[in-house]
Structures are given as C-alpha cells and as structure tokens.
Amino acid sequence: MVLNRRIEYFCVGALAAAVLLLEGALTRFLAVAQFYHFAFLVVSLALLGFGASGSLLSLFPHWYSKNSDPAGQENLGRLLTVSGVGFAASVGLLFFTVNLLPFDSYSITWDRRQILYFILYYLVLTIPFIFAGMGIGGVLSNRADESNVVYAVNLLGSAIGILLALLVMQFSGVPGALLASSLIGLSSGIVCYKAQRKLFRYLFLGILGLGFVALGLLTWVNLGGRTDIFITISPYKGLAYAQRIPGSENLFGKWNAISRLDVIAQASTRVMPGLSYAYTETPPMQNGMALDADNLQPITQVHPDEFEAAEYLPESFGFQIKPMARVLVIDPGAGLGILQALAGGASQVTGVVNNPLILEAVADTASETDPYKHQYVKSVIETSRVFLGSKGESYDIIFVPLIAPYRPVASGAYSLAETYTLTVEAFTDVLLRLSEDGVFVVTRWLQTPPSEEIRAMATVIEALARLNIESPGEKIVAYRSIQTMTILVKPSGWIESELNALREFADSRRFDLIWAPDIKPEELNRYNRMAEPVYYQEISDLLIVSDRDEYYAEHSFAVQPATDDHPFFFHFFKWTQTPQIMATLGRVWQPFGGSGYFVLLALLILVSGFSVILIVLPVVIKNRTPLDALNPTGSEHNKSTPASRWRVFVYFGSIGLAFLFIEIPLIQKGILFFGHPIYAFTIVVITILLFSSIGSAISDKDWLPKRWAFILLVGLAVITPILIILFQQFALSMPVELRIILFVIGLAPLGLLMGMPFPLGLNWLERSRTKQTPWAWAVNGCASVIAAVLAAILSLSYGFTLVFILGAFFYGIAGIVAMDFWGKRTPVSGLL
C-alpha cells in the first residue's frame, strides 16, 4: 500500500500521542509499584527508545526508503504497521514484566541478581518506545522535503497524548491508561496494514474493539471506588505490609489522575506520631489509608469529644495555650490533625487538602466520624502554597501535622520528592498568616544522627530572618517524644506564664525539652534518656552560631533549609558520606546515605553506556563515517570532514541536552503552581509541545533570521528562572484558571523557539543530501536521555536555576557550532 501524507501524519501523531500517554501512565505506575524516585526512569526510557530507533534506522535504511521509490513506500507502510502493532504488544509485555519480575530496589546493594533484574526491567520498559521511535523516525527520514511539518505533527500528537493521560487516569486509572496507549498505537498500525490481508485486519480490529470494551469496564469499576490495584507493589510499602495482616479487609480502592488511594481495615493500624507513653488507655480504632500504596495514614474512628488520646499528642500544647482558636491545618491527610484541633477546643478549623479523593475515601469508610463533615470544619481543596499565598483571614494556630511515616535518613527513598510545604518560602507564608499572637506548630521525626529535625528548625530560623524577626531563640520552643520533635513558633515572643505551662505539659506527658528561651541544663534529657543531649546541642549551636552557612557545611548531613529553588527537604546526602557508603556496601541492608541519589547515579551510568553504544554502533557496523555522503555526486567541495562530523554530533547532542535541561526544571517548578507532579507535567509539557510544534512548522520561514532565533532562545532560557520567581510572588493568590493562562502565555515564546533547532538541523542535513537523518535522530535521543537523568541530579545538588543556565549554555553551543559549520562547510545558504 502506497501511503499518502495524511496517513503518514496520522501515524506519526497517533504514535506520538501513544508514547506520551504511556509516559504519563508509567510515571504513576512506577511510583505505585516501587517508589517515587523510579518515576524519573520514565523520561529516560522514552528518549533511550527513540535513540535506539534512530540507530536501527541508520543500520537498515531500506526499512523506510525514500519518497521517489514506490517500493520504498511499501517498506514505510510495513514499518509503520510493525511500529504500531509492536508498540501495542510491548505495552502488554512491560505490564507483566513489572508485575512479575522479582526486582527489589532495597536489596540491590547486597543481592547482585537485582542489578541484572534492574537492567532487564529497564530494557523491557524501553521496547515500546523503540517501536514508536522507528515509526516516527522513519517518516521523518522519508519526508526529506517537509521534515519540519512531520516534526510539528509529532509534537502536536505528543501534546494530545499528555492531555489524554490526565483524562484517562482520572477515570480509568493507570491500568486504563496503559490499555488506552496500546490501543492508540495499535490503531496507527491498522491504518497502515495492507488491505488485501483482510483476515489479519479483522483480527486487529477485533482486538481494538475488545480493548475499548475492557477500557470501559475499568472505568466503570474504578468510579465505583472498589477497584483492585492491578499492580504488584514493593513488599516494603505500607499497603503491602497491611495486606499481610490476617483478617485485613480492603474497604476502598480508587484511582484518579494524581494518585491511587486505598483504605484497609483490621490491619492493626496504630498511627499517632509522638503519642506520650504516659497515655495508658486503649487508642481508638483506626483504618489505614494508603496513598500510592504507601504512607499509611490513620482514619480514626472516634468523635472529637471522645478523643482522649489527643491530649497526649505533642501538638496539644498549642491548643492548650490557645483555647477557642481559629486553626488552619495544612495537608491533614486522613484527618488526624483535624481531630486534634477539634478535641483541643478549636472554634473553627480549616483543612487544606490537595487531593479530593481523600475526602471521598474518608466519607465512604468513616461516615459517622468523618472529621471533615464536622460543623466547625471547613474543607478547602487546594494546594497549601496557593492557599497560604492568597489573601484571607489570619489564624491563631497554623498546624502542619506529621502525616508521612517514619523513614530512616539512610534510606533516601524520598530524597527526590519535591516538597514545597517544607521550604523557607512556605514557612514564611505561614508566619504571615498568623494572627498577632498566633502560634505555628510543626512536628517532624527524630533521626539518628540528627538531620530531618535540624533542617526543620533551620527552615524556621531562616523564615523568621526573612521577615526581619530578630532573636529567633526567643520565638521558638521545641520538645521531643521518643520518636518526634515538635517545634512551636510564636513571632510575638513567649511570655513567662506560657513557658511555665510548657514545663508542666512536658513533665506530665514525659516529653523532653530541647529548646526554650530560658532553658536550663538540668531540664534536658530527663525522660527519654540518651547518652548525650545531642538534639539540644545541635539546635543550640544552630541558634547561636554567627555563620549558619559554616554550620551547614560542617554538618555530616545536608541540613541547610530547603527553598523553592531547591525543594528537596528529604535529600540529606553529602559526598563526604561516600567512604562510609562504600565501606558498608553489600554488608548491610541499607547503606549509610541516600539511596535515591545513588539510584540516579547508577541510572546515569547505565543510560550513558547505552547511549554511547547506540551512537557508535551504526558507524562501527557500516565501517564508515556517519556523514559520509554530504554530496552523493562525489564533489570534493561538499565532502564531509572529521571536523564537520563532530560539529553535527555536537549540534544534535547539544539541543538534546538543552531541551531537557529546560523542560525538566520547568516541570519541577510547575509543581509549586499546580500542586502535583502530574498536573505540572501536563500543563508544562503540553505548553512546550504545542508551541514547539508551531515553532517547528514555521522554522522554514524567513520572518525571523535563524541567528536571532538562537540568540533569543538563549536569552529566554537565562531569564526564565527570574521570571518564574517574579511570577510566583503574585500568581499563587490567583484562581487556578488564571494561573494556567498566565503560565502558558509566559512559556509560549520559549516553547516556540525550542521547537526550531531540531527541524533546522534536519533542514541542513536534507539540503546537504545526507542520508544520516536517522543517526541525527539517535544522537538527539541519546543526548536527551542523559539530560533527563543529569537534570534530576543537578537539581538535587545545586537547584533549578543552574540547570536552566546549562540549558541556555547548550543552546548557545548549538548555535555557535551551526553558525560556523553551515557558514563554511557547505554551499547551502541558510540555517544561520
């Protein structure tokens, strides 16, 4: 079947949509099946698959041939069929692989088989992207006269795929999104299948029909709130542990676009962080609410006036000194913090919840004791930063409850998670929303050695400094239970009666004072005794030190405050820990240090190795240079040289690095504005792809000199971090619709320019009559996969601004290389 352009464009758009729908689904899939940091695999998977497809097309150019060759068109139709059908089949393969392969990320340091499992895990997940990349790359290589239009269709299809991912996961969950992506890929294969083979065409159409029926059933079951998770989850996650308790019962299970939420009963849930051992009664019954199969939070089955244990939780002191308070609870999760406030006598409680599925789950499984339905409670579905940044009433108490389970600092499992609730800017917003004599209450886990609680205290101190509130030691009190430290901040200062009440409270609950303005040495380390009062020593040093930067530099962990530019509150890794990590590697279950960071480093080594192989392989096998035939007629004037080959390699590699170095921090910064990684991913990537599609489509026009396109692109990339900071100062108080509109408008020029470099590079290759467009596709994809992982590592270590600047730097390198290369090596006028 000779394909026309519309069919080719449909196939490119469908494959691109299927790829981005699969990326969105896999981000959630891996976050649920393993842990959050495995979501970083997804972008690298897609880009490595595209790089591999480019290498394959370089080795087998007859798979796609050229427009002028009718037989070649038959080959292209066959390639597109194989791409679509292979993509659909390999999505099923990856689903079963993730569920059945016994990969255990926690034992990878001592069980060498896990390294093999991890590589297999990664390679199987890459296969769908190889198939899709072959189809898209084949059409790009075939349509030499309009590759910019093909690339624009690819970007447009990708934007549609991102939107579909959000919609399908909202109604059908991750299994539905995986199924939908395979059906879209299959549809592109069916369109290109030879008409005379009717039996197979009908078979494919039948599979497509059954797939849509299954998708409908998944949607119906999920909306009922009783769907199975359909995923094999890590045995170390909270839900897996709870389900192993004899007699446990699943009460609720549902997906939405941003999470998987399960409620389980009879699982011995007893979650009351910091509960005093002076409390001798039986705690109330609790169901467990698992978010993404982890982080088991308690749905407490008790009315506020019967919640006697609340008086023995560490935060109750705040409610004791502020009777009838107006209370704001930030991210109360399953509602324990709401119950505490009500039991403490609050006259009004506002709970800011960032996931509407939480309210649905609590109402469904605890309707008689649902704290969110209490007459004194107002529930607000919003992100905490947006709520705090908006203008509104002030509160007597602002409470950030401890809803995350205890995780040893050595695990590093959540070191890659952006946490905008625990940054300096967030705490500053909290202090600004307090009433004149208000109190800020926050509880964190105690770690050994001290780390998490030290960072929390440092963040409080820095927030006070930003508001020009002097003498922070006079505004703060802190005490500890066996496992938690509670910090209370009163910007107006503590009075003597309150400090006396604090001592009475701590003594009656057997809590140890860590800090008070008038603390005495004999008050330390009395009940939960340690060899030395290390927490007091650390915090007193932090409060009295003249140079806190020096204190942070000398600490064994990274404990400097998290900021919006570096919002990784749980990332405590320092390179100075490396000798200790290496000394314990393979000898203990979890080595000292952050495993999340080392997973990224291992992934960087893995993808770099694969990328080098994929780039070099076509050259080695064919025993010729990648750009050996710039002029097929053999003219010496156009003959490629080693210098020109390296310039083309640097050009396509640089734009691959630059694109991801800008896109990934934009997504991570977008979490602040839109509240969840999925929302940020959807809005940022759709915006960039849509406007990049336009930029690609118009890249062959002469309305903008290409030299100026690169100059403007570099300039915008440099100033984007500054613009985001300025935008943040006023945008968080706006309605979400206006936030989205302004964010899209602000990114539009950058996205438009980011869509130009790749088609401009292809334009040069095509005008030079080179046959190595697939190799350029491979170089760009492999550079992008390295950038995806490297951007995450650099963001963790140095913040988002540096990554933006590096993106601008590599676009500048590409512009310089192309300017010199095209100006001197070919007679083709044009790119720059």
N, C-alpha and C positions, 0 to 999 in steps of 0.2 A: 504494500500500500504506500503510494507516494503521499507524503504528508504535505498539507498546506500550512501556512504560517499560523493560522488561527489554532489548529490542532497543536502545533508545537508550543505556542504561547499558553494554551490551556494546560498542557502537560507540565510546563515549567512552573506556572502559577500553582497548580494543584500539588506538585511535589514540594514546592517551597512552603505552601500552607501546611502540608502534612508534616514537614520537618519541624516547623516552629510549634505546631500543636503538640508534636511528640516531645520537643524540648520542654515546653511548659508542664506536660504531664510527668515527664521524668524528674523534673525538679521536685515535684511533690512526692513522687513515687519513692525516690531515694531518701528524701528527708524522713518519710514514714518508715520505710523498710530498714534503714540504717540510722544515720544521724544527720543533723543539719549540714555539716560541712561536706557531706557527699553530694549535696546539690551543686557544688562547684564543679563536679565532674561533667555536668550536662553540656555546658557551652563547649568545653574542650572535646567532648565526644563528637558533637556535630561538626566542628571545624576539622578535627582529625579525619573524620569520614570524608569530608569534602577534599581534604588534601590527598587522601588515598585514592579517591576517584580521579583526581587530576593526573596522578601518576599512572593509573591504569589506562586512561585515555591517551596519555603520551606514548605508552608502550604499544597500544593497539588502536591506531588512528582509523583503521578500517571499520571500527565499530560505529563511527558516526559519519565518516567521509565528508563530501563537500556538496554544496547546492547544485553544482553543474552536473553531478553524476547521479542519474536516476537510480542506479544500483545502490549508490551511497544513501539515497533517501530511504530505500528499503532497509538498509542497515540501521539508519537512525530510528526508523519506526520500531524495528526489533529491539534496539537498545532502550527506547522509552518504555516498551512493554515489559522488558526484563526489569527495568528500574522500578516501575510501579508495582508489579507483582512481587518482586523481590523485597521491596520495602515493606509491603503488607505482611508477607510471610515472616520477615525477620523481626517485626514488632512482636509477633506472637512468640518467636524464639527468645527474645530478650525477656519477655514477661515470665516465661517458665524458667529461664536461667536465673534471674534474680530471686525467684521464689524457691528454687530447688538447690542451687549451688551452695554448699556449706561454708560460705565466706564469713569470717568472724574478724572484724577490724580490730577488736581489742586484743586478740591473741597473735597478731601479726608479728610482734617483736620476738616471740619465742617459738611459734609454730611456723616453720619455713614453708609448709604447704600453703599457708594463707597468701604468701607472695604470688605463688602460681595461680591460686584462685582469684586474686585481685587482678592479675594481668588478663586472665580468661574473662572475668567479669567485665573488665573494661573493653576488651576486644569484641565480645558479643554485643555489648551495647552500642558499639560503633557501626556494626554492619548495616542497620537501616540507613544511616547517613551516607554510607558508601554508595548504596544503590541509588538514593536520591541525588547524590552529587554527580554520579555518572550521567543521569538523565539531564540534569541542568547543565553540566559542563559540556555534554555532547551537543546540545542545542547552541550553547554559546560559541563553541568551536565551529559549528556548521554554518551559523548565520554570521559570516565574517562582515557582511555589509551593514548589519544593524545590531551588533552585539550590545550597544548601549541600550537599545529597546528591550532586548532579551533580559539584560541585567535589571532593567527597570521593572519588568514583569516579575522577575524573581523576587525583588524587594517588596513589590506590592503584594504578591502571594504570601510572603513571609509575614507581612503586617496583618493580613486577614487571618493567618494561622494563629497568631498571638491572640487576637480577639476571640477566635473560636475556642482556644484553650481556656480562656476565662469563663466563657459561657457554658461550655460542655462540662467543665469540672464543677461549676456551680450546681448543675442539675444531675449530673451522672457520675461525678467523682473521677478519681484517677483511672479506674478500670474503663469507664466510659470514654475518657479522653484518649486512652491508648487504642481502644477499639475504633474510635472516630478517625484517628490519624491513619490507621491501617486502611480504613475504608476509603478515605480520600486518596491515599496512594494507589490503592487498587483501581479506583475509578480512572486515574490517569493511564494506567496500564491497559485497561479495557478499551479506552478510546483509540489507542494505537494498535490494537490487536488486529491481525489480518481477518478480513470479513469472511473469507471462504472457510475458515476453520470454525464453523458455527457451533460445533459441539463444545469446544473449549470456551467460546464466547458466552454461550448459555450457562456453562458451569460457573464462570466468573460472575456473571450477572446474578446467578442464584446465590452464590456466596455473599455478594454485595447486599442482596435483599435480606438474607438471613442475618447479616451483620447489623443492618439497621433495625431489624426486629429485636435483636439482643440489646442494642443500644437503648431502644425504647423501654425494654424490661428493666434494665439497670436504672434508668431514670425514675421509673415508677416505684421501684423498691427503695431507692435512695430517698425520695421525697417522703416516704413513709417513716423514715427515721429508724428503720430496723435492718439496714443492710449489713451484710458481712463486710469485713475489711478487704478480703480477697488478696491479701499480701502477707507473705511470711516476714515477720518482723524480728529484729535482733532480740535474742534472749535477755539482753541487758536493759531493754526498755521497760518502762513501768507497766504497760499493758500486758506484755508477755509474762511478766512476773505475776501480776494479779490473776491472770487466767489460769495459772498453775495452782492456785489455791483451791483445795477441794470445796465444792459447793458454790463456787463463784458463778455469777449469772450476769450475762450481758443484758442491760436494760435499754440501751440506746446506742445507735451507731449511724453516723451520717457524714457525708462529705459536703463541703461547699468549696468555693473557688480557692480559699486560702488555708483550709485545714481539713483534717479528719478528726472527728470528735466521738469518743466512746464513753459510755457510763457503765460501770460494772459494780454490782452489789455483792455482798457476802465475801469480800476479798480481803478481810482483815485490815481495812483502811483505817489508820490512826494517824492523821496528819494534823498536828498543832505545833508548828515550829516554836521552840523556846518555852514550851509549857513547863512551869515550875514543878519540881518533884515534891514540893510542899502540897500539891493538889493530890488528894488521896482517894477521890471518888472515881467512879467509872465514867470515862468520857462518853459523850453522846455517840449514837450510831452515825456512821458516815458511808456514803457511796463514793467510789473513786471516779473522777472524770479525767480521762486521758486525752491530751491534745497531741495529735500526730503520734499516737501510740506511746507517748512518753509523758513525763511531767504530771504524774498522777496527783490531781488536786481534790480536796475533800468537799463533797456536797453534804453539809452537816445537817442531820435530821433532828433539829431542835428549834423551838421558838426562842426569840431573843430573851424574854423574861425568865426562861428556864435554863439559860446557858450559863451555868455557874462557873464552868471552866474558863470563861472569858476573863474573869478577874485574876487568873493565874497565868495569863499570857503576858509577855513582856510589854506589849504596847498599851496595856490597860492603864498604866500610869498617866499617859497623856489624857485619856478620858477622865481619869480621876481628878486631875487638876483643872479640867475644862468641862464642868458639868453643863448639860443642855447645849452642847457645842453644835455649831454648823460644821459638818465633816465632809471632806472630799476624799474619796478613796480612789486611788489611781490603779487601774488594772486589777480589780478584785478577783478576777478569775471565777471560780465556782462559788464565791460569795462569802468565804470565811471572814474577810476583812469587813464586809458589810454587817455581818452578825456581831462582830466585836464592837463596832461603833454603836449599834442599836442596844446591845447589852450594857454598854458603858454609859447609856443615858443620853445619847445624841438626840437633839431636837429635829435635826434634818440631816439626811445622808444623801450625797450624790455619788453614784458609782459610775466611773467612766470605763466602759467596756469596748474593746476594739474588735470583737468578733460576735456578731449577732447569734451565731449558733450556740454560744454559751448560754444565753438567756433561754433559748429554746430547749436545750438539754436539761437545764435546771428546772424549768417549768414542767417539763414532761415527766421527770423522775422524782421530783420533790414538790409537788404542787401544794401540799398542805403547809410546808415550812419554807417555801421559796422566799429568801430574803429580798429578792428584787421586787416582789409584789407587796412588800410591807408599806403601810400607809405613809411612813416617814421617809421612804426611799424614792429617789428619782434616778432612773437609769438613763444614761446617755451613751448611745452607740457612736463612738468617735475615738480617734487616737488621743492618747494623753497629751502629746505635744500640741496638737491642734486645739484641744480644749483649754490647756493652760495658756496658750498664746492668744486666745480670744479674750475680748473684754467681757467681764462679767463680775459677779459678786465675789467678795472675799470670804475666806473660811477661817474658822477658829483652829481647826486641825486639818492638816493635809497628811494623809497616811498612804505610804507606799508599802503594801504588805509583801511578805515573803511567800510567793507562790511557786517559785522554782524549787525542785527537790535539791537536796544536798549532792554536790558533785565535787569530789576531791580536786584540788587545784592541779594535781598531777595528771588528771585525765585529759584536760584540754578539750573535752568533747564539744563545748560550745564556744570555743575561743574565736570562731569565725562568725558568730552571730552578731549582727548589728543590734545594739540595744540603746535606742535613743531616749529611753526613760531614765537612764542612769548616767547621763552626761552632765557636764558642768552647766551647759545651757539649760537643760531640763530642770536641774535643781535651782538655778537662778529664776526660772519661770515660776517654780513652786513658791519660792520665798516672796516673789512679787504678788502672789495671790493670797498670802496670809493676811489676816486681819491685824489690827495694830498690835495686839498682844498675842498673836497666834503662834502655834507650835507645828513644826514639821517633824513627822515621825517616820523613820525608815529602819528596817531590820534586815540584816544580812547574815549569812552563815559564817561561823568561825572556821578559819582554815589553819592548818599547821604545815609549814610555817605561816605566819600571818601574811595575808595578801588581799583577799577579797574585802575584808572589813577595813583594811588600811586604805584601799582605793576608795571605798565608800566615804570614809572620813576625809580623805584628801579632796574628794569631789565637793563635799560640803564646805570645806575651808575655802576652796577656790571660788565657789559660788558666792560666799559671803564677801570675799575680796572684790569680786566683780561689782558688787553693789556698794562698795566702799564702806562696808561694815567692819569696823576695827575690833581688835581684841577677840578673835574667834573663840579662844578658850573660855571666855566669859559667856558665850552664847550657846555652848554645847554641853550636854551631859550624855554619858554613854555607860551602859552596863551590859553584862553578859549572863546568859544561862549556860547550860552545859555545851550547847551547840550553836547559839546565836549571839549576835551583838546588836543591841538596839541603840540607835542614835536619836536624840531629840534636840532639835534646833529651835531656839527662841530668839529671833533677831533683836527683840527689845531687852533681852537680858533676864537672867534668873534672879528672883528675889529670895530672901532668906527662908521664908515660910515654904516656898516650893522646894528648896534644896533639903529642908528638914523632912518634908513629905517624901521626897525621893529616897532618903535614907531609910525611913520607916517602911516604904514599899519594898525596897531591895532586901531589907532584913527579913520581912515577913514572907517573901517569896524565895528567899535563898539565892538571890541574884547578886553577882559580884560587881561592884562599881569599877569602871575602867577610867572614867574621867568625870569630873565636876569642877567648877571654878575654884572650890575650896577643898578639894580632895586632900586627904591625909594619908601618909604611907601605911598606917595601921588599918586603914579601911580596905586595903587591897587583898585579893587572893584569900578570901575567908571561907567560902563555901565550896566552890568548885576549884579545889586547890591544884596549882601547877607548881613545878619546881621553881619557876621564876614568874613574876607578873609581866609576861612578855607583851601582852596587849597594851597594858598601861605604858610600858617602856617605849613601845613603838609610837603610840599616839601622842604621848607627851613630847617625844623628840620631834614629831611632825608639827606639833603646835608651837613649840618654842624655837625651832630651828630658824635661822636667819635666811638661809638659802634652801628652799624646798627642792629646787631642781637638783642640787647636790645630794640631798637626801634620797630622791628617786634614783639618781644614778648609782648610788652605793648600795641600794637595796638589792637583795638576791632575786627578787621578782620585779617585773614591770608593774609598778603600783601608781604611776602618775595618773591623774584623773583622765577619764575618757571625755572626749569632746565630740561635737557634731562632725568634725572633720576626721575624727579617729574614734568612732563609736563602739569600739570592741572592749566592753567592760570586762569580759571574761578571758581576755588574752593577756596572760601574765608571763609569757615566755621571754627569756633573755638569752642571747648567745653565750653568755658566761655559764649557763647551765649545761652546755653541750658536753663537757667532760664527765659530769655526773650521769647524764643520759647515756653516754656511750659505755660507761662503767657498769651500768645496770641493764643494758640492752640484752634481752634474751634470758635474763636471770630472774626478773620479777614480772608480775602480770601487767603492771603499768609502769613504765619508766618515769623517773622524775622529769617533769616538764610537760609542755603542751603537745599532746598527740595530734591535735587538729593542725597545728603548724607543720609538723613533720609529715602528715598525710599530704599536705600541699607540696612540700619539697620533694617527696617521693613521686608525686604525680608530675611535677615539673621535669624531673629526670626522665620519667617514663615517656612523656609526650615529646620531650626534646629528642630522645633517641629514635622514637618512631618517625618524627618529622625529618630528621636528617636522612634516615633510610629512604623515606618516600620522595624526598627531593633529589637525592643522588641516584636512586635506583634506575630511573629512565636513562640517565646519562651513561651509567656503567653498562647496562644491558645492551644498549644500542651502540655503545662504543663510539659515541660522537658527542659533540657539544650540544647543549640544549637549544642554542640558537644558531644552528649551523648553516641555515639557509635563508638569511635575510633577503637574498636576491637569488631566486631559483635559476636565473639565466647565467649565473656564474660571474657576474660583473665584480671585478675587484673593488670597485668603488663602494659597493654595499656589503662586502664580505664581513661577517662578524669577527670580532677580535676578542681575546680574553677579557680586555678591559670592558668592552661593551656587554659581554655576557654577565660579568659581575655587576655592572650597573643595573641591568634589568633584574637580576636577582635581588639586589638591594632595594630597587624601586618597589617591586611587588611585596617583598618581605616587609619593608617599612610601612607601607599602607596597611598591611595586615596587622602589624603591631599597633599602629596608631589608632585604627578604628576601635579595637577592643580596649585600648588604654583610655579612650574617652567614653565608650559606651558603658563599661562595667562600673566605674565610679559614679556615672550618672544614675545608673540603676540603684546603687547602694545609697546615694544621696536622696533618691526619689522615695526611699522607704520613709524618710522623715516627713515628707509632704503627703504621702498617700497611705502610710500606716502599715503596710505589709509588703514583703518582697514580691508576691505575685502581682499586686496592684502596681507597684513601682515598675516591675519588669514589663507589664503590659503597656502602661502609659508611655514609658520612656522608649521602649523598643519600637512600638507602633509609630510613635512620632518620628524617630530617627529613620525607620524604614520607609515610611510614606514619603517624607521629604527627600530622602536619599534616592528613592525611586524617581521622583521628579527631577532631581539633580542629574541622575544618570540619563534620563530621557532627553534632557536638553544639553547634555555635555558636548554634543557635536555642533552646537550653535556658536555663532561668533559674537553674541551680545556681550559676553564677558571674556576678556583676554585670559587665557589659561594661567598665565603667570600670576595675575591678580587673584584668580580663584585660590591658588595655593597660599598666597600671602594672606588673604582674608581668612582662610581656613586656619592657618597657624595662629593668627591674631585672636580669632574667636575661641580657639581651644585654650589659649593662655588666659583670657579674661573670664572664661566660663565659671571657674571657682569663685571669683569675686562677685560675679553677677548672682550666683546661687546664694551666697551669703547675704547680699542685699535683698534678694527676693524673699529669703527666709524671714527677715526682720518684720515684714508686714504681711506676708502671704498666709502664715499659719492661722491668722484670725479671720480669714476669708472663708466663705462657703466652698465646699469641695468642688462644685462645678466651676466656680470662678478660678480656683487654684489650678484645675486641669487646663482650662482655656489659656491662662497666662503662662503656664509651664510649656504648653505646646507652642504657643506663639514665640516664647523665648528660645526654644530649641530649634524652631523651624529653619532659621538661616544656617545654623551649624549643620543640621541634618542635610539640607540642600547641598552644601559644599562637600560634606562627607560622601555623598553619592557620586561625585565626579571622578576622583582619582582612578578607581579601578577601570571604568569604561574608557577613560582617556588612555590608560596603559594598553588596554586591548586595541584601541584605535591605532596606536603606534605599531603594535605587532601586526595588525592586519594590513596597514598601509605598507609595511615593510615586507609583506608577503611571507612572513614566517609561519611555520606550521606548528609552533610551540605554544599556542594559546592554552592547551591543557596543562602544560608544565607551569605556566604562569598561574593558572588556577590552583595547582598543587602548592606552589611556593606561597601564595597568598593564604591558602587554607592552613598550611602548616605553621606559618608565622602567627596566624591568628590563634591557633590552639595554644601555642606557647604564651602568647599575650594574655589569654583568658586566665591561665593559672598564675602567671607572673604578676598580673594586675592585683589579684587577690593577696598575694604575698606582700607586695609593696604597700598596698593599702593597710594591711595589718601592721607593718613595721613603721611606716612613715606617714600614713594618712593619704587622703584622696587627692589633695592638691598636687603632690608630687607626681602622681600617676597622670593627672591631666597635663601637666607640663611635659612629661615624657611623651604623651600622645602628640602634643604640638611639635615637639622636637623631631619625632619620626616623620610627621607630615612635612616638616621643613627639609629633612634629609631627602625624602622622596622628590620634593620639588626641585632641589638643587641637582640631584642626580639626573632627573629627567631633562632639566634645562640644558645641562652640559651634553648629555647623551644624544638628545634629539637635535641639538644645535650643530653637532659635529659629525655624527656617525652616519647619518642618512640624508638623502636629498629631500626627504619628505618634509614639507613645511607643516608645521602645525601644532604639536601638542602645546608647546610653551612659546 
